[in-house]
Amino acid sequence: MRASADCTQQSLRLAVIPKKEMAVLVNEYQPLLQRLRQELSMPVEIVPMSSYESVIDAIVSGGVDVAWMGPASYLLAHQRDPNIEPFASLTIDEGHFTPAGHHYQALLLTRSDGPRDISSLRGSRVALSDPASTSGSVVPNAQFSEIVALPLPGFFGSVVYSGSHDKSLDALLERRVDAAFVASVRADAYVREGTITGDTLKVLWRSGPIFYDPYVFSGSLCSALKDQIRTAMLAKPQGLDRFFTSQHATGLAPVSHADYAPLLQMMRP
């Protein structure tokens, strides 16, 4: 059934942060897009995005109606438009690096034959993912810098932004960097896909738990349409098994702003 009369919208646009190659994500999201089309009785499309910042701009401007965002990128968007609302998050499978549940971590990884400890990394090359990435930038800049009592550029000899967690992992495996800050769930994906084994990389540092990435409503989306999307994704997620498998997830759970607010302290200059 179409949303109530106060909703004049005729289609839905969704954006996702580029944690993987966008073509891969577009393919993986097809079951979710189809589920939403069925529930909303309207066209639903995914809008390719090149960076975390482009997703922030799109959800703030109303260029998209729903976005899958990192926790920090959601908070950056919320600062620009407080009407933006997180409503759901994937629940994560247990992996080699990540416990099952709602949380993941930022990891500092090196190759198994690389530096033995944190002190050995001083002056080395490190990869971050995107300036708006929670585990690939915000949390390391806050928590790891506190541990070494230096900003990252003061501790490492070279700090580069790769553009995504996968590109950071690839740079590490190809020896273009000595270490990389990445999301534990993306390192798990590399193990599951056979790109690495459990002992290819070693963890030199783990952040505290981070609540997993939220799906977020645009501030301009009408309430009736929001209710239908919640029903499709949370109450009646039939047909989403293939989508959950592609995301190494067991399902979806409701979330709110309060789940992500603790990160605000780290994001303050």
LOTORLO-789204 format. One record per residue (C-alpha): x negated, y negated, z negated; residue in one letter; residue number from 1. Coordinates in steps of 0.2 Angstrom, whole numbers, plus 5000, padded with zeros to 4 digits. Layout:
# LOTORLO-789204
X; Y; Z; A; NUM
...
***
This chain:
# LOTORLO-789204
5000; 5000; 5000; M; 1
4993; 4983; 5004; R; 2
4989; 4970; 4991; A; 3
5004; 4959; 4985; S; 4
5010; 4944; 4993; A; 5
4998; 4932; 4984; D; 6
4984; 4941; 4993; C; 7
4983; 4934; 5011; T; 8
4966; 4944; 5014; Q; 9
4967; 4955; 5029; Q; 10
4950; 4964; 5028; S; 11
4936; 4968; 5015; L; 12
4917; 4965; 5016; R; 13
4905; 4974; 5005; L; 14
4886; 4970; 5003; A; 15
4873; 4981; 4995; V; 16
4855; 4977; 4989; I; 17
4842; 4984; 5000; P; 18
4835; 4997; 4988; K; 19
4832; 5008; 5004; K; 20
4832; 5005; 5022; E; 21
4848; 4997; 5027; M; 22
4852; 5009; 5040; A; 23
4851; 5023; 5027; V; 24
4862; 5014; 5015; L; 25
4875; 5010; 5028; V; 26
4876; 5029; 5032; N; 27
4877; 5034; 5014; E; 28
4891; 5022; 5010; Y; 29
4903; 5028; 5024; Q; 30
4913; 5039; 5012; P; 31
4916; 5025; 5000; L; 32
4921; 5013; 5014; L; 33
4933; 5026; 5020; Q; 34
4941; 5028; 5003; R; 35
4943; 5010; 5001; L; 36
4951; 5009; 5019; R; 37
4964; 5022; 5014; Q; 38
4968; 5014; 4997; E; 39
4969; 4996; 5003; L; 40
4976; 4999; 5021; S; 41
4964; 4987; 5028; M; 42
4948; 4986; 5038; P; 43
4933; 4988; 5026; V; 44
4915; 4985; 5032; E; 45
4898; 4984; 5025; I; 46
4887; 4969; 5029; V; 47
4869; 4972; 5031; P; 48
4858; 4962; 5020; M; 49
4839; 4959; 5021; S; 50
4835; 4954; 5003; S; 51
4842; 4953; 4985; Y; 52
4843; 4934; 4987; E; 53
4854; 4937; 5003; S; 54
4866; 4947; 4993; V; 55
4867; 4934; 4979; I; 56
4871; 4921; 4992; D; 57
4884; 4931; 5000; A; 58
4894; 4935; 4984; I; 59
4893; 4917; 4978; V; 60
4898; 4909; 4994; S; 61
4912; 4922; 4997; G; 62
4904; 4929; 5013; G; 63
4907; 4946; 5005; V; 64
4921; 4952; 4993; D; 65
4912; 4965; 4984; V; 66
4893; 4968; 4981; A; 67
4882; 4981; 4974; W; 68
4869; 4972; 4964; M; 69
4854; 4974; 4953; G; 70
4858; 4968; 4935; P; 71
4846; 4953; 4937; A; 72
4853; 4948; 4954; S; 73
4871; 4949; 4947; Y; 74
4866; 4938; 4932; L; 75
4858; 4925; 4944; L; 76
4874; 4926; 4955; A; 77
4885; 4924; 4939; H; 78
4875; 4908; 4934; Q; 79
4880; 4900; 4950; R; 80
4898; 4906; 4949; D; 81
4904; 4912; 4932; P; 82
4920; 4919; 4941; N; 83
4910; 4933; 4948; I; 84
4915; 4949; 4939; E; 85
4906; 4966; 4937; P; 86
4918; 4981; 4936; F; 87
4910; 4997; 4940; A; 88
4893; 5006; 4939; S; 89
4887; 5023; 4945; L; 90
4883; 5036; 4932; T; 91
4866; 5043; 4936; I; 92
4860; 5061; 4937; D; 93
4846; 5067; 4926; E; 94
4829; 5066; 4936; G; 95
4811; 5069; 4933; H; 96
4809; 5050; 4927; F; 97
4826; 5046; 4922; T; 98
4838; 5053; 4909; P; 99
4856; 5056; 4914; A; 100
4869; 5043; 4910; G; 101
4871; 5024; 4912; H; 102
4853; 5018; 4910; H; 103
4837; 5018; 4920; Y; 104
4820; 5010; 4917; Q; 105
4806; 5000; 4925; A; 106
4791; 5010; 4927; L; 107
4773; 5006; 4931; L; 108
4766; 5020; 4942; L; 109
4749; 5025; 4948; T; 110
4743; 5040; 4958; R; 111
4738; 5055; 4948; S; 112
4720; 5051; 4953; D; 113
4721; 5033; 4949; G; 114
4718; 5022; 4934; P; 115
4720; 5032; 4917; R; 116
4727; 5018; 4907; D; 117
4734; 5001; 4906; I; 118
4717; 4993; 4902; S; 119
4710; 5001; 4918; S; 120
4722; 4992; 4929; L; 121
4715; 4975; 4925; R; 122
4710; 4966; 4941; G; 123
4718; 4979; 4952; S; 124
4732; 4978; 4965; R; 125
4750; 4980; 4960; V; 126
4766; 4980; 4970; A; 127
4783; 4972; 4964; L; 128
4798; 4974; 4975; S; 129
4809; 4958; 4976; D; 130
4808; 4943; 4965; P; 131
4827; 4946; 4960; A; 132
4824; 4964; 4957; S; 133
4827; 4969; 4938; T; 134
4815; 4983; 4937; S; 135
4804; 4978; 4951; G; 136
4801; 4960; 4945; S; 137
4811; 4953; 4931; V; 138
4808; 4966; 4917; V; 139
4790; 4969; 4921; P; 140
4786; 4950; 4921; N; 141
4794; 4949; 4904; A; 142
4790; 4965; 4895; Q; 143
4774; 4970; 4903; F; 144
4767; 4953; 4902; S; 145
4770; 4953; 4883; E; 146
4761; 4969; 4881; I; 147
4745; 4963; 4890; V; 148
4747; 4945; 4883; A; 149
4745; 4938; 4901; L; 150
4757; 4934; 4916; P; 151
4756; 4947; 4929; L; 152
4745; 4937; 4941; P; 153
4733; 4934; 4926; G; 154
4731; 4952; 4922; F; 155
4731; 4960; 4940; F; 156
4719; 4955; 4953; G; 157
4733; 4954; 4967; S; 158
4752; 4954; 4965; V; 159
4762; 4958; 4981; V; 160
4781; 4958; 4984; Y; 161
4784; 4973; 4995; S; 162
4803; 4969; 4998; G; 163
4810; 4986; 4991; S; 164
4806; 4999; 4978; H; 165
4803; 5012; 4992; D; 166
4791; 5000; 5001; K; 167
4782; 4998; 4984; S; 168
4781; 5017; 4982; L; 169
4775; 5019; 5000; D; 170
4761; 5006; 4997; A; 171
4756; 5016; 4982; L; 172
4755; 5033; 4990; L; 173
4746; 5025; 5005; E; 174
4733; 5017; 4994; R; 175
4737; 5000; 4999; R; 176
4740; 4996; 4980; V; 177
4733; 5003; 4964; D; 178
4750; 5003; 4955; A; 179
4768; 4998; 4957; A; 180
4782; 4993; 4946; F; 181
4798; 5002; 4952; V; 182
4815; 5008; 4946; A; 183
4814; 5026; 4939; S; 184
4829; 5031; 4949; V; 185
4820; 5027; 4966; R; 186
4804; 5037; 4960; A; 187
4817; 5052; 4956; D; 188
4824; 5050; 4973; A; 189
4806; 5053; 4980; Y; 190
4804; 5069; 4970; V; 191
4821; 5075; 4975; R; 192
4818; 5072; 4994; E; 193
4801; 5081; 4993; G; 194
4791; 5065; 4997; T; 195
4781; 5068; 4980; I; 196
4781; 5081; 4967; T; 197
4782; 5078; 4948; G; 198
4764; 5076; 4946; D; 199
4760; 5065; 4961; T; 200
4762; 5050; 4951; L; 201
4759; 5046; 4933; K; 202
4768; 5033; 4922; V; 203
4757; 5021; 4913; L; 204
4772; 5010; 4906; W; 205
4790; 5011; 4904; R; 206
4802; 4997; 4900; S; 207
4817; 4998; 4888; G; 208
4833; 5005; 4895; P; 209
4842; 4995; 4908; I; 210
4861; 4997; 4912; F; 211
4863; 5003; 4929; Y; 212
4867; 4992; 4944; D; 213
4885; 4985; 4945; P; 214
4898; 4983; 4958; Y; 215
4904; 4965; 4958; V; 216
4919; 4956; 4963; F; 217
4918; 4939; 4972; S; 218
4926; 4925; 4962; G; 219
4938; 4922; 4976; S; 220
4945; 4939; 4977; L; 221
4964; 4940; 4972; C; 222
4968; 4950; 4956; S; 223
4980; 4962; 4965; A; 224
4966; 4967; 4977; L; 225
4954; 4969; 4963; K; 226
4966; 4981; 4954; D; 227
4968; 4992; 4970; Q; 228
4949; 4993; 4972; I; 229
4947; 4998; 4953; R; 230
4960; 5011; 4956; T; 231
4951; 5018; 4972; A; 232
4934; 5018; 4964; M; 233
4937; 5022; 4946; L; 234
4954; 5030; 4944; A; 235
4956; 5040; 4960; K; 236
4938; 5043; 4967; P; 237
4944; 5058; 4978; Q; 238
4933; 5061; 4993; G; 239
4918; 5052; 4986; L; 240
4908; 5068; 4982; D; 241
4896; 5066; 4997; R; 242
4893; 5048; 4992; F; 243
4889; 5052; 4974; F; 244
4877; 5065; 4980; T; 245
4868; 5053; 4991; S; 246
4866; 5041; 4976; Q; 247
4861; 5055; 4965; H; 248
4875; 5050; 4954; A; 249
4889; 5060; 4945; T; 250
4903; 5047; 4946; G; 251
4908; 5029; 4942; L; 252
4911; 5021; 4926; A; 253
4919; 5003; 4921; P; 254
4907; 4990; 4916; V; 255
4908; 4972; 4910; S; 256
4897; 4956; 4909; H; 257
4893; 4961; 4891; A; 258
4883; 4976; 4897; D; 259
4871; 4965; 4907; Y; 260
4870; 4949; 4896; A; 261
4855; 4956; 4886; P; 262
4844; 4953; 4901; L; 263
4847; 4934; 4901; L; 264
4834; 4932; 4888; Q; 265
4821; 4940; 4899; M; 266
4826; 4929; 4914; M; 267
4823; 4912; 4905; R; 268
4807; 4904; 4910; P; 269
***
